[in-house]
Amino acid sequence: MNASARVIETADAFPVGTDVAMSVVRVNEGLRVIADGAVMLSLGLDDGRRRLTVHDGIDDPHRLLSGVSAAAEALFGWNPALDSIVLELGETPAAASALTGHGLAVVTDGQLVLLPEMVMQRRANWLKDAARPACPPSYVMTDGKRHPRRPPKPVGRVYARFIPWLSDVVSFRVADVGRDLSLVHRWLNDPRVDAFWNEAGDLDKHRQYLSRILSDPHMLPLIGCFGEQPFGYFELYWAKENRIAPFYDAADYDRGWHVIVGEDAYRGRDFITAWLPSLMHYMFIDDCRTERIVGEPAAAHSQQLRNLELSGFSRIKNFNFPHKRATLVMLLRERFFGDRLWQPAAKKAMTET
């Protein structure tokens, strides 16, 4: 790319991608996709932001795929009411085949169309290791439970997503004992957290606790960050091997989660509408076979249950764990993507208690 093609990114930019950082900027009546400070793809925009025309980059399928994917995420993020975008490529059937073959676009009434529910299920814009294939099914037994063998655990950052209503990036990275023990220790000793987690204790207890979660094949502990600031701790689990499995008909790739929002500054509606759907998004795209996400909050935690309902979860039933009475909640992949729940799901206030 020559120097004349280089641009200066503006404040009105939509960052995209993890492995190769990109951003989408609005320029006059069009968009520019920027990678490493240079124009990667130029697109025209008209018909009330419902029609994109690619001006260059069609000769390189990978460049086209990455650029259109970035532009689509930005447009749907900036304009949540958009339910589709028509894409104009001109007389380039090979380019159209590249987009449809990778699940980025569909052909409807002879037109190439981008749909938000398909754009948001592609992995490259958000996952650090997006090229990793799904682990082939191979069944094993754990404590008398038959389940698929789980893939090796990732390390470092696994997911990042720009949140347009906060102008910030939410990300998740795998917890590390050396780096994160003091954070987890402080959060678990917070009286508000301990009321529901019952894991308060000294540093050694929490070192053993975190080490145990890290060594358990069915669990994945994550640290959530806004920008570079850690704000919460999350435990993801495969439901088939989890304590929840006896209480419903768990499928092989159902996944569940627990959460601690440890920093008071990151409580409230604006933040929960960012991290909660982003966490669900990560679990759904991490393995395309995950069709349901479940949870088992305390039945008495009315505010959390209300937040979950506003985010698309359904209350299935109440049941008794040995340590608490819980509510089984469930979110379907089809509901999440079909109703575009990665955006704020309701105008009613979502808060945390």
MARSELO-432244 format. One line per field, with one value per residue (C-alpha): residue in one letter; residue number from 1; y, x negated, z; chain. Coordinates in steps of 0.25 Angstrom, whole numbers, plus 5000, padded with zeros to 4 digits. Layout:
% residues N
r: [A/...];
k: [NUM/...];
v: [Y/...];
u: [X/...];
w: [Z/...];
c: [A/...];
% end
This chain:
% residues 353
r: [M/N/A/S/A/R/V/I/E/T/A/D/A/F/P/V/G/T/D/V/A/M/S/V/V/R/V/N/E/G/L/R/V/I/A/D/G/A/V/M/L/S/L/G/L/D/D/G/R/R/R/L/T/V/H/D/G/I/D/D/P/H/R/L/L/S/G/V/S/A/A/A/E/A/L/F/G/W/N/P/A/L/D/S/I/V/L/E/L/G/E/T/P/A/A/A/S/A/L/T/G/H/G/L/A/V/V/T/D/G/Q/L/V/L/L/P/E/M/V/M/Q/R/R/A/N/W/L/K/D/A/A/R/P/A/C/P/P/S/Y/V/M/T/D/G/K/R/H/P/R/R/P/P/K/P/V/G/R/V/Y/A/R/F/I/P/W/L/S/D/V/V/S/F/R/V/A/D/V/G/R/D/L/S/L/V/H/R/W/L/N/D/P/R/V/D/A/F/W/N/E/A/G/D/L/D/K/H/R/Q/Y/L/S/R/I/L/S/D/P/H/M/L/P/L/I/G/C/F/G/E/Q/P/F/G/Y/F/E/L/Y/W/A/K/E/N/R/I/A/P/F/Y/D/A/A/D/Y/D/R/G/W/H/V/I/V/G/E/D/A/Y/R/G/R/D/F/I/T/A/W/L/P/S/L/M/H/Y/M/F/I/D/D/C/R/T/E/R/I/V/G/E/P/A/A/A/H/S/Q/Q/L/R/N/L/E/L/S/G/F/S/R/I/K/N/F/N/F/P/H/K/R/A/T/L/V/M/L/L/R/E/R/F/F/G/D/R/L/W/Q/P/A/A/K/K/A/M/T/E/T];
k: [1/2/3/4/5/6/7/8/9/10/11/12/13/14/15/16/17/18/19/20/21/22/23/24/25/26/27/28/29/30/31/32/33/34/35/36/37/38/39/40/41/42/43/44/45/46/47/48/49/50/51/52/53/54/55/56/57/58/59/60/61/62/63/64/65/66/67/68/69/70/71/72/73/74/75/76/77/78/79/80/81/82/83/84/85/86/87/88/89/90/91/92/93/94/95/96/97/98/99/100/101/102/103/104/105/106/107/108/109/110/111/112/113/114/115/116/117/118/119/120/121/122/123/124/125/126/127/128/129/130/131/132/133/134/135/136/137/138/139/140/141/142/143/144/145/146/147/148/149/150/151/152/153/154/155/156/157/158/159/160/161/162/163/164/165/166/167/168/169/170/171/172/173/174/175/176/177/178/179/180/181/182/183/184/185/186/187/188/189/190/191/192/193/194/195/196/197/198/199/200/201/202/203/204/205/206/207/208/209/210/211/212/213/214/215/216/217/218/219/220/221/222/223/224/225/226/227/228/229/230/231/232/233/234/235/236/237/238/239/240/241/242/243/244/245/246/247/248/249/250/251/252/253/254/255/256/257/258/259/260/261/262/263/264/265/266/267/268/269/270/271/272/273/274/275/276/277/278/279/280/281/282/283/284/285/286/287/288/289/290/291/292/293/294/295/296/297/298/299/300/301/302/303/304/305/306/307/308/309/310/311/312/313/314/315/316/317/318/319/320/321/322/323/324/325/326/327/328/329/330/331/332/333/334/335/336/337/338/339/340/341/342/343/344/345/346/347/348/349/350/351/352/353];
v: [5000/5013/5026/5033/5022/5024/5031/5036/5029/5038/5038/5033/5019/5005/4996/4982/4969/4963/4957/4968/4981/4988/4999/5005/5020/5028/5037/5046/5036/5023/5015/5012/4999/5002/4992/4996/5011/5008/5007/4992/4994/5005/5004/5014/5015/5019/5016/5020/5011/4999/4997/4996/4996/4991/5000/4992/4980/4970/4963/4958/4949/4949/4964/4965/4955/4962/4976/4974/4966/4978/4988/4980/4979/4994/4997/4988/4993/5007/5005/4994/4995/4990/4976/4974/4981/4979/4978/4982/4975/4977/4966/4958/4944/4939/4949/4947/4932/4935/4943/4933/4921/4926/4929/4944/4947/4940/4942/4947/4951/4951/4961/4958/4961/4963/4958/4962/4948/4942/4953/4952/4937/4937/4937/4945/4959/4955/4942/4942/4928/4929/4919/4908/4897/4890/4879/4866/4858/4847/4842/4840/4837/4847/4843/4834/4845/4842/4854/4859/4861/4876/4883/4888/4901/4914/4924/4939/4948/4939/4950/4965/4973/4988/4994/5006/5011/5012/5015/5004/4990/4979/4966/4953/4946/4933/4936/4933/4930/4939/4951/4950/4944/4957/4962/4949/4949/4963/4960/4947/4954/4965/4964/4966/4955/4946/4946/4938/4931/4927/4926/4937/4933/4935/4936/4922/4917/4925/4921/4906/4910/4917/4906/4895/4903/4904/4889/4885/4881/4885/4899/4912/4924/4937/4951/4962/4976/4989/4994/4990/4991/4977/4978/4964/4949/4938/4923/4916/4902/4890/4887/4872/4870/4880/4880/4885/4873/4864/4875/4876/4868/4874/4874/4871/4885/4893/4903/4911/4922/4929/4943/4953/4968/4972/4987/4996/5006/4995/4992/4997/4997/5002/4992/4980/4982/4981/4970/4960/4959/4959/4947/4940/4943/4937/4924/4923/4925/4918/4905/4905/4893/4901/4903/4906/4914/4911/4917/4914/4927/4927/4927/4939/4948/4955/4966/4956/4948/4961/4965/4951/4952/4965/4959/4947/4936/4929/4924/4909/4904/4905/4894/4890/4889/4884/4899/4907/4908/4911/4916/4909/4919/4917/4925/4918/4921/4924/4934/4941/4943/4944/4955/4962/4961/4966/4980/4985/4976/4986/5000/4996/4999/4987/4988/4980/4978];
u: [5000/4994/4993/5004/5014/5011/5022/5023/5033/5044/5051/5063/5057/5062/5050/5052/5043/5033/5022/5021/5027/5036/5045/5057/5058/5069/5064/5074/5084/5076/5068/5053/5048/5034/5023/5010/5013/5016/5028/5032/5045/5054/5069/5080/5093/5107/5122/5122/5110/5117/5108/5093/5084/5070/5061/5048/5041/5050/5038/5033/5044/5038/5037/5051/5057/5049/5053/5068/5069/5063/5072/5084/5081/5080/5092/5101/5094/5097/5111/5117/5131/5124/5129/5121/5111/5111/5097/5093/5080/5083/5080/5072/5078/5065/5065/5080/5077/5066/5075/5087/5077/5072/5086/5085/5095/5108/5114/5129/5137/5124/5117/5105/5110/5104/5112/5108/5111/5101/5091/5090/5088/5075/5063/5052/5056/5057/5049/5034/5032/5044/5037/5037/5047/5057/5052/5057/5066/5060/5067/5061/5067/5065/5071/5081/5085/5083/5079/5071/5056/5054/5043/5030/5032/5028/5019/5019/5029/5040/5050/5052/5063/5065/5077/5082/5091/5079/5069/5060/5056/5060/5051/5049/5036/5033/5030/5016/5013/5000/5006/5021/5020/5021/5033/5041/5037/5042/5055/5058/5057/5067/5079/5088/5081/5080/5095/5097/5084/5080/5065/5059/5046/5031/5021/5017/5031/5034/5021/5025/5039/5034/5024/5035/5044/5032/5029/5044/5046/5061/5058/5052/5049/5049/5046/5054/5048/5053/5041/5030/5038/5042/5056/5061/5059/5066/5067/5072/5075/5080/5093/5093/5082/5087/5095/5107/5108/5117/5127/5130/5127/5114/5109/5094/5090/5099/5091/5094/5087/5085/5082/5075/5075/5065/5063/5074/5071/5075/5089/5102/5109/5099/5089/5098/5103/5089/5083/5095/5098/5083/5081/5093/5087/5074/5080/5089/5078/5067/5073/5084/5091/5095/5110/5113/5107/5112/5111/5115/5116/5122/5137/5137/5128/5139/5131/5122/5134/5140/5127/5126/5141/5138/5126/5134/5133/5145/5149/5150/5153/5148/5140/5132/5117/5111/5107/5118/5131/5128/5136/5132/5131/5128/5124/5126/5116/5127/5133/5120/5116/5131/5135/5121/5119/5104/5110/5118/5130/5140/5142/5145/5133/5124/5117/5108/5110];
w: [5000/4996/5005/4997/5002/5016/5025/5039/5047/5053/5066/5058/5056/5059/5063/5058/5059/5069/5061/5051/5057/5047/5048/5040/5038/5031/5020/5012/5007/5009/5018/5018/5025/5031/5034/5040/5036/5021/5013/5012/5005/5000/5000/4996/5004/5000/5001/5015/5019/5013/5001/5001/4988/4988/4980/4981/4987/4979/4973/4987/4993/5007/5006/5001/5012/5024/5019/5016/5029/5037/5029/5032/5047/5048/5040/5048/5061/5057/5052/5061/5054/5040/5037/5024/5015/5000/4995/4981/4975/4960/4950/4959/4962/4968/4979/4982/4983/4993/5002/5001/5003/5016/5021/5021/5010/5004/4991/4992/4979/4971/4981/4990/5004/5018/5030/5044/5050/5040/5041/5056/5055/5048/5057/5051/5056/5071/5074/5076/5070/5060/5050/5061/5056/5065/5073/5066/5075/5084/5096/5110/5124/5136/5149/5142/5132/5117/5110/5098/5100/5102/5095/5101/5109/5102/5108/5108/5102/5095/5091/5088/5083/5081/5088/5081/5092/5101/5091/5098/5096/5105/5105/5112/5115/5122/5137/5141/5156/5156/5149/5155/5168/5176/5168/5170/5184/5186/5179/5186/5199/5195/5204/5193/5185/5197/5199/5187/5184/5199/5195/5204/5210/5210/5199/5199/5199/5186/5180/5181/5177/5164/5161/5162/5152/5143/5143/5142/5127/5127/5133/5127/5137/5130/5134/5127/5124/5118/5111/5120/5133/5139/5144/5146/5147/5140/5140/5128/5128/5119/5125/5122/5133/5142/5155/5147/5138/5147/5147/5132/5119/5116/5102/5098/5095/5105/5113/5125/5133/5147/5149/5158/5155/5165/5162/5166/5155/5145/5150/5144/5131/5121/5125/5127/5113/5108/5116/5117/5102/5099/5108/5102/5088/5091/5096/5084/5074/5081/5077/5066/5073/5085/5083/5098/5109/5123/5137/5151/5159/5173/5172/5182/5173/5167/5160/5153/5148/5143/5136/5130/5125/5118/5111/5105/5116/5119/5133/5132/5146/5160/5167/5179/5179/5193/5196/5190/5183/5168/5156/5143/5132/5117/5105/5091/5080/5070/5080/5082/5068/5062/5072/5071/5086/5085/5085/5097/5098/5105/5109/5123/5133/5136/5149/5158/5173];
c: [A/A/A/A/A/A/A/A/A/A/A/A/A/A/A/A/A/A/A/A/A/A/A/A/A/A/A/A/A/A/A/A/A/A/A/A/A/A/A/A/A/A/A/A/A/A/A/A/A/A/A/A/A/A/A/A/A/A/A/A/A/A/A/A/A/A/A/A/A/A/A/A/A/A/A/A/A/A/A/A/A/A/A/A/A/A/A/A/A/A/A/A/A/A/A/A/A/A/A/A/A/A/A/A/A/A/A/A/A/A/A/A/A/A/A/A/A/A/A/A/A/A/A/A/A/A/A/A/A/A/A/A/A/A/A/A/A/A/A/A/A/A/A/A/A/A/A/A/A/A/A/A/A/A/A/A/A/A/A/A/A/A/A/A/A/A/A/A/A/A/A/A/A/A/A/A/A/A/A/A/A/A/A/A/A/A/A/A/A/A/A/A/A/A/A/A/A/A/A/A/A/A/A/A/A/A/A/A/A/A/A/A/A/A/A/A/A/A/A/A/A/A/A/A/A/A/A/A/A/A/A/A/A/A/A/A/A/A/A/A/A/A/A/A/A/A/A/A/A/A/A/A/A/A/A/A/A/A/A/A/A/A/A/A/A/A/A/A/A/A/A/A/A/A/A/A/A/A/A/A/A/A/A/A/A/A/A/A/A/A/A/A/A/A/A/A/A/A/A/A/A/A/A/A/A/A/A/A/A/A/A/A/A/A/A/A/A/A/A/A/A/A/A/A/A/A/A/A/A/A/A/A/A/A/A/A/A/A/A/A/A/A/A/A/A/A/A/A/A/A/A/A/A];
% end
